[in-house]
Amino acid sequence: MKSMSTHTMEAQMQEVLEKGTHADALALYKQFK
């Protein structure tokens, strides 16, 4: 995941937060960890 920029990661996180499901947020967090 080093090819991912921090900006892109934050943008995707924001997108998930706007959609608002905790499961999606958790999946995204695990994906980037």
Backbone hydrogen bonds, N-H to C=O, Kabsch-Sander energy under -0.5 kcal/mol:
donor,donor_aa,acceptor,acceptor_aa,energy
4,M,1,M,-1.2
9,M,5,S,-2.1
10,E,6,T,-2.6
11,A,7,H,-2.4
12,Q,8,T,-2.4
13,M,9,M,-2.3
14,Q,10,E,-2.7
15,E,11,A,-2.0
16,V,12,Q,-2.3
17,L,13,M,-2.7
18,E,14,Q,-2.2
19,K,15,E,-2.0
20,G,16,V,-2.9
21,T,16,V,-0.6
22,H,20,G,-0.5
25,A,21,T,-1.8
26,L,22,H,-2.5
27,A,23,A,-2.4
28,L,24,D,-2.4
29,Y,25,A,-2.2
30,K,26,L,-2.4
31,Q,27,A,-2.0
32,F,28,L,-1.7
33,K,29,Y,-0.9
